[in-house]
Amino acid sequence: MPYRGFGLVRLPSQPVEVLIAVSILVSAVHAIRPLFPGRETIIAASFGLIHGLAFASALNELGLRGFYRLISVLGFNLGIEAMQLAVVTITFPALLLLSRTRFNSPFRIAGAGFACECTGTSVTLWTGDIRYNSLAVVEA
């Protein structure tokens, strides 16, 4: 993300946005049926990298430079880590208890299915928005 945030790596935003949806879908499917057993660290790192690229794109669009850009990247990373720690601290005990019951599998599958549905809906809306905006540019 720092490379993208400081303009050292340039990627168009649309493919990054599609990759975000794909990463959520892969994570949800992996929760139902492991696609990459034992490689959850790689999935999480890839997920973070893709989402970081999107944030860095937003920083570039804001036009932040120098110290302000550095503080923004640092603040984003610290904020994400703090929120992840908070979510894990709050949810882990309940999920650990749930994992010892017969409801674990249905709960996991329902959660992953919900994530898949949200991803599909988001991609559909995003694709429709691109088509609508593309038509607006052609008509103008």
Secondary structure, DSSP 8 states (H G I E B T S, - for coil): -HHHHTTSS---HHHHHHHHHHHHHHHHHHHHS-SSTT-HHHHHHHHHHHHHHHHHHHHHHHT--HHHHHHHHHHHHHHHHHHHHHHHHHHHHHHHHHHTSTTHHHHHHHHHHHHHHHHHHHHHHHHHHHHHHHHHHHH-
